[in-house]
């Protein structure tokens, strides 16, 4: 018999101080994003090597290059939607670890690909795992986190991308310096399996989250076990989250969905368009490098600047709030892309010079990576893990993340054609306009979540039962 609506039965978790097990959940969740960022950069280095090799088994036309660069991203969209749905339907723990297996297997198989078509297939398998990791890892971290540090902890999971990017730069350069080119790209691909493989066991052993255990499964004992994992206690009453149909979800959360999904779509067009092909852009500014190792280094320099953006976002997420960080990021990106475009001198679609010193031009361009990461690249990951109810949290995050990866796939596949047809100057102007559009969407459709419980943020209806749960 319903007694009434409780604001939240998880006050003991929400008020906790940061514990070692919070950090353990962070590491377990974060290695998937290390792999994601490693993959984003390393495929550009692999493409550099394959272009140099002229291997008949790995022919690169505009079609195969675009498909190879984007194959993992397209299947990530599927992974985000499928794992997001399953995470709400059968539980976070039930599927946690399987996405890491897909990442590890896909990376290893990529390293032994006999031709470009098998490489595309194996990277697609890896992409399924990368996609599945987004909604599950983000939600597990959010549902275990305390209120004071929740934004920081979720952002820390995502900040593993910064570490993955730096590792990819180092491994890319080291591989081409230490091994023949036909071996080096395979080593780059294989190493991507290591971070995902290290957490498969930990993920299978992670308890179901207290919120899903209590509010969806109705298991007080399982919720107690999860809460005790953090060193807290929970009241032995049975709580339920009110079921929500698809039509009810869309009716209540349509504006929230626009805020989380459209913002992510826009920022991933910028991130992946300029990210995978950062070498092409940096060469236009700094000139052609003298070796493939120098090319990989030049491609990696913007990521090194972006690395500091991730951890600036971590430090300020629970101080400034998600909305202000996302808004300032979009606005500054719009300004930076317009400024970089303005100092490029073009003839047709080709850049023939700069109106400012090349080093200054490159620094301004690299700042876009800082404000992507200290901005919407991080906040679009954090927000959907907080703004949806327990019964729809991984679904809402999966839809939002899939929207982002759809933008990434479109940008990655079209970027070589756009470079040839309209040139980098017009591409940057297009990204500037999109960034301002992202700022407008943020103002209208994104709500602040800092300092509030997940139930308060999502306006989730939690019903407490009159009878005491049995042991």
C-alpha positions in Angstrom: 0.0 0.0 0.0 1.4 3.4 -1.0 2.2 5.6 1.9 3.4 8.6 -0.1 6.1 10.1 -2.1 9.6 10.3 -0.6 12.0 12.9 -1.9 14.9 10.4 -1.9 15.7 7.2 0.0 19.4 7.7 -0.8 20.3 10.6 1.4 23.1 8.5 3.1 24.8 8.1 -0.3 24.2 11.7 -1.4 25.8 13.1 1.8 28.8 10.8 1.8 32.3 12.1 1.6 34.5 10.9 -1.2 35.6 7.3 -0.5 38.2 4.9 -2.0 35.4 2.9 -3.5 34.2 6.0 -5.4 37.7 6.0 -6.9 37.5 2.3 -7.7 34.2 2.8 -9.5 35.8 5.7 -11.4 38.7 3.6 -12.6 36.4 0.7 -13.5 34.2 3.0 -15.5 36.9 5.2 -16.9 39.0 2.8 -18.9 36.4 2.5 -21.6 36.8 6.2 -22.3 40.6 5.8 -22.3 40.0 3.3 -25.1 37.5 5.6 -26.9 40.0 8.6 -27.0 42.9 6.3 -27.9 40.9 5.0 -30.8 39.9 8.5 -31.9 43.5 9.6 -32.2 45.1 6.3 -33.2 43.0 5.8 -36.3 44.4 9.1 -37.7 47.9 7.8 -37.1 47.0 4.4 -38.7 45.7 6.3 -41.7 49.0 8.2 -42.0 50.9 4.9 -42.0 48.6 3.2 -44.5 48.9 6.2 -46.9 52.7 5.9 -46.8 52.6 2.1 -47.2 50.6 1.9 -50.5 49.8 -1.7 -49.5 47.5 -3.3 -52.2 45.5 -5.0 -49.4 44.8 -1.7 -47.8 43.9 0.7 -50.7 42.8 4.1 -49.6 40.3 6.0 -51.7 38.1 8.8 -50.4 35.4 6.1 -49.8 37.6 3.5 -48.0 39.4 6.2 -46.0 36.1 7.8 -44.8 34.6 4.4 -44.0 37.7 3.2 -42.1 37.8 6.5 -40.1 34.1 6.4 -39.3 33.2 2.6 -39.0 33.7 2.4 -35.3 31.7 5.6 -34.8 28.7 4.3 -36.8 28.5 1.1 -34.8 29.0 3.1 -31.6 25.6 4.7 -32.3 24.1 1.2 -32.3 25.9 0.2 -29.1 24.7 3.3 -27.3 21.1 2.7 -28.2 21.1 -1.0 -27.5 23.1 -1.0 -24.3 21.2 2.1 -23.1 17.9 0.2 -23.6 19.2 -2.9 -21.9 20.7 -1.0 -19.0 17.2 0.1 -18.0 15.5 -3.1 -19.0 17.7 -5.8 -17.3 20.1 -3.7 -15.2 23.4 -2.0 -15.3 25.3 -5.0 -13.8 23.7 -7.6 -16.0 25.6 -6.2 -19.1 28.5 -4.4 -17.5 31.8 -5.9 -18.8 30.4 -7.2 -22.1 31.1 -3.8 -23.8 34.7 -4.0 -22.5 35.0 -7.4 -24.0 33.8 -6.1 -27.4 36.4 -3.3 -27.2 39.2 -5.6 -26.4 38.3 -8.2 -29.0 37.7 -5.7 -31.7 41.1 -4.0 -31.1 43.0 -7.3 -31.1 41.3 -8.5 -34.3 42.0 -5.1 -36.0 45.7 -5.7 -35.4 45.7 -8.9 -37.4 43.4 -7.7 -40.2 44.4 -9.3 -43.6 42.9 -6.4 -45.6 41.1 -3.1 -45.3 37.6 -4.6 -45.4 38.3 -6.9 -42.4 39.9 -3.9 -40.6 36.7 -2.0 -41.1 34.6 -5.0 -39.8 36.8 -5.5 -36.7 36.8 -1.8 -35.9 33.0 -1.9 -36.2 33.0 -4.6 -33.4 35.1 -2.4 -31.3 32.8 0.5 -32.0 29.8 -1.5 -30.6 31.7 -1.8 -27.3 32.8 1.8 -27.2 29.2 2.9 -27.8 27.8 0.5 -25.1 30.2 1.9 -22.6 28.8 5.4 -22.6 25.4 5.0 -21.0 26.4 2.2 -18.7 29.6 3.6 -17.2 28.2 7.2 -16.9 25.1 5.9 -15.1 26.9 3.6 -12.7 29.2 6.5 -11.7 26.2 8.9 -11.3 24.2 6.4 -9.2 27.0 5.6 -6.9 28.3 9.2 -6.5 27.6 11.6 -3.6 25.9 14.9 -4.5 28.9 17.2 -3.7 31.3 15.4 -5.9 28.9 13.8 -8.5 29.8 16.2 -11.4 33.5 15.8 -10.6 33.3 12.0 -10.5 31.3 11.6 -13.8 33.6 14.2 -15.5 36.6 12.2 -14.2 35.3 9.1 -15.9 35.2 11.0 -19.1 38.6 12.7 -18.5 40.2 9.4 -19.1 39.8 10.5 -22.7 42.5 13.0 -22.1 44.9 10.3 -20.8 43.9 8.1 -23.8 44.8 10.8 -26.2 48.2 11.4 -24.8 48.9 7.6 -24.7 47.9 7.4 -28.4 50.3 10.2 -29.4 53.2 8.6 -27.5 52.4 5.1 -28.8 51.9 6.3 -32.4 55.2 8.1 -32.4 57.0 5.2 -30.6 55.6 2.6 -33.0 56.7 4.3 -36.2 60.2 5.0 -34.8 60.7 1.5 -33.5 59.1 -0.7 -36.1 58.6 -1.0 -39.8 55.5 0.8 -41.0 53.7 -2.5 -41.9 54.1 -3.6 -38.3 53.8 -0.3 -36.5 50.1 0.3 -37.3 49.2 -3.2 -36.1 50.9 -2.5 -32.8 49.0 0.8 -32.5 45.7 -1.1 -33.0 46.6 -4.0 -30.6 47.5 -1.8 -27.7 44.0 -0.4 -27.7 42.8 -3.7 -26.3 44.8 -3.4 -23.1 42.9 -0.7 -21.1 39.5 -2.3 -21.8 40.8 -5.8 -20.9 42.1 -4.6 -17.5 38.6 -3.8 -16.3 36.5 -6.7 -17.6 36.8 -8.6 -14.3 36.2 -5.5 -12.2 33.1 -4.7 -14.1 31.6 -8.1 -13.7 32.2 -7.8 -10.0 30.8 -4.3 -9.5 27.5 -4.5 -7.5 24.3 -3.4 -9.1 23.7 0.3 -8.3 21.6 1.0 -5.2 19.1 3.1 -7.1 18.4 0.5 -9.8 18.4 -2.3 -7.2 15.8 -0.5 -5.0 13.7 1.6 -7.4 13.4 -0.8 -10.4 14.2 -4.3 -9.1 12.6 -3.7 -5.7 15.4 -5.5 -3.9 16.2 -3.9 -0.5 18.9 -6.4 0.2 20.7 -5.8 -3.1 20.4 -2.0 -2.5 21.9 -2.5 1.0 24.8 -4.4 -0.4 25.5 -1.6 -2.9 25.3 1.1 -0.3 27.5 -0.8 2.1 30.0 -1.1 -0.7 30.4 2.7 -0.3 30.5 2.4 3.5 27.0 3.8 4.1 23.7 2.5 5.4 20.2 2.6 3.9 16.8 2.6 5.6 15.2 -0.9 5.3 12.0 0.3 3.6 10.8 -0.7 0.1 10.8 2.1 -2.4 9.7 2.0 -6.0 10.1 4.4 -8.9 6.9 5.1 -10.7 6.9 3.3 -14.1 7.1 5.5 -17.1 5.9 4.7 -20.6 7.6 5.9 -23.8 4.9 8.5 -24.4 5.1 9.7 -20.8 8.9 9.9 -21.0 8.7 12.0 -24.2 6.0 14.2 -22.8 7.9 15.0 -19.6 11.5 15.0 -20.9 11.3 16.2 -24.5 13.0 19.6 -23.8 15.6 17.9 -21.6 16.2 15.4 -24.5 16.7 18.3 -26.9 19.2 19.9 -24.5 21.3 16.7 -24.0 21.0 15.2 -27.5 21.2 18.2 -29.8 24.1 19.8 -27.8 26.0 16.5 -28.1 25.3 16.2 -31.8 26.7 19.7 -32.4 29.9 19.3 -30.3 30.8 16.0 -31.8 30.7 17.4 -35.3 33.4 19.8 -34.2 35.4 17.4 -32.1 35.5 14.5 -34.5 35.7 16.6 -37.7 38.8 18.5 -36.4 40.0 15.6 -34.3 40.5 12.7 -36.7 41.8 15.1 -39.3 43.8 17.3 -37.0 46.9 16.5 -39.1 45.4 17.9 -42.2 44.6 21.1 -40.4 47.9 21.5 -38.6 49.8 21.0 -41.8 47.8 23.8 -43.4 49.0 26.1 -40.5 52.5 24.8 -39.7 53.5 23.3 -43.0 54.3 19.7 -44.0 56.3 17.8 -41.4 59.6 16.2 -42.3 58.7 12.6 -41.1 55.7 10.5 -40.2 56.7 10.7 -36.5 56.6 14.5 -36.7 53.3 14.3 -38.5 51.8 12.2 -35.6 53.3 14.7 -33.1 51.8 17.7 -34.9 48.4 15.9 -35.0 48.7 15.3 -31.2 49.6 18.8 -30.2 46.0 20.1 -30.1 45.1 17.0 -27.9 47.8 17.9 -25.5 46.2 21.3 -25.1 42.8 19.7 -24.8 44.1 17.4 -22.0 44.2 20.4 -19.6 40.6 21.2 -20.6 39.3 17.9 -19.3 40.8 18.4 -15.9 39.8 22.0 -15.7 36.3 20.8 -16.2 36.7 18.2 -13.5 38.0 20.8 -11.0 35.2 23.3 -11.7 32.2 21.1 -12.6 30.7 21.2 -9.1 31.7 24.8 -8.5 30.6 26.6 -11.7 28.0 24.1 -12.7 27.3 22.2 -15.9 25.3 24.8 -17.7 27.8 27.7 -17.4 30.7 25.4 -18.4 28.8 24.2 -21.5 27.7 27.7 -22.5 31.1 29.4 -22.2 32.6 26.5 -24.1 30.2 26.8 -27.1 30.6 30.6 -27.2 34.4 30.6 -27.1 34.5 27.8 -29.7 32.3 29.9 -32.0 34.8 32.8 -31.6 37.9 30.7 -32.0 36.7 29.0 -35.2 35.8 32.4 -36.7 39.1 33.9 -35.8 41.1 31.0 -37.2 39.1 31.2 -40.4 39.7 34.9 -40.7 43.5 34.6 -40.8 43.7 31.9 -43.4 44.6 33.2 -46.9 43.0 30.9 -49.5 43.1 30.4 -53.3 40.0 28.5 -54.2 39.8 25.9 -51.5 43.5 25.7 -50.7 45.2 27.6 -48.0 48.2 29.5 -49.4 49.2 31.6 -46.4 48.3 33.2 -43.0 47.9 36.8 -42.0 49.6 36.1 -38.6 52.6 34.1 -37.6 52.0 30.3 -38.0 52.9 29.5 -34.4 50.3 32.0 -33.1 47.7 30.7 -35.6 48.3 27.2 -34.4 48.0 28.2 -30.7 44.7 29.8 -31.3 43.5 26.7 -33.2 44.7 24.4 -30.4 42.7 26.4 -27.9 39.6 25.1 -29.5 40.5 21.7 -28.1 40.9 23.2 -24.6 37.4 24.8 -24.7 35.8 21.7 -26.3 37.0 19.7 -23.3 36.5 22.5 -20.7 33.1 22.8 -22.2 30.5 20.8 -24.0 32.5 17.7 -24.7 32.5 17.0 -21.0 29.2 18.5 -19.9 27.2 16.6 -22.6 28.5 13.4 -21.1 27.7 14.5 -17.5 24.2 15.9 -17.9 22.3 12.9 -19.3 23.6 10.8 -16.5 21.9 13.1 -14.0 18.7 14.5 -15.7 16.7 11.3 -16.4 14.8 9.1 -13.9 16.3 5.7 -12.8 14.0 3.7 -15.1 15.1 5.7 -18.2 18.6 6.9 -17.2 20.7 4.7 -19.5 18.1 5.0 -22.3 18.2 8.8 -22.1 22.0 8.8 -21.9 22.2 6.3 -24.8 19.9 8.4 -27.0 21.9 11.5 -26.2 25.3 9.8 -26.8 24.0 8.2 -30.0 23.0 11.7 -31.2 26.5 12.8 -30.6 28.2 9.9 -32.3 25.8 10.4 -35.3 27.2 13.9 -35.6 30.7 12.5 -35.2 30.1 9.8 -37.9 28.7 12.4 -40.4 31.6 14.7 -39.8 34.3 12.0 -40.0 32.9 10.5 -43.2 32.3 13.9 -44.9 35.3 15.8 -43.8 37.7 14.6 -46.6 35.1 15.5 -49.2 34.4 18.9 -47.5 38.1 19.7 -47.4 38.3 19.1 -51.1 35.1 20.9 -52.1 34.7 23.9 -49.8 38.1 24.1 -48.0 39.1 24.4 -44.4 38.2 28.1 -44.2 34.6 27.5 -44.9 34.5 24.4 -42.7 35.7 26.5 -39.7 33.0 29.1 -40.5 30.4 26.4 -40.5 31.7 25.1 -37.1 31.6 28.6 -35.7 27.9 28.9 -36.6 27.1 25.5 -35.2 28.9 26.4 -31.9 26.7 29.5 -31.5 23.7 27.3 -32.2 24.9 25.0 -29.4 25.0 28.0 -27.1 21.4 28.9 -27.9 20.3 25.3 -27.3 22.1 25.3 -24.0 20.4 28.5 -22.8 16.9 27.2 -23.8 17.0 23.5 -23.0 19.7 22.7 -20.5 19.0 22.8 -16.7 21.5 23.1 -13.9 22.0 19.9 -11.9 24.7 20.8 -9.4 24.0 20.4 -5.7 20.8 18.3 -6.2 20.0 14.6 -5.8 19.3 12.6 -8.9 15.7 12.2 -7.9 15.3 16.0 -7.4 17.0 16.8 -10.8 14.9 14.3 -12.7 11.7 15.0 -10.7 11.4 11.3 -10.3 8.4 10.0 -8.4 9.6 7.7 -5.7 7.0 5.8 -3.7 7.7 4.3 -0.3 5.7 1.2 0.8 4.0 1.1 4.2 5.3 -2.4 5.2 8.9 -2.9 6.2 10.9 -5.0 3.8 11.8 -8.5 5.0 15.4 -9.5 5.4 
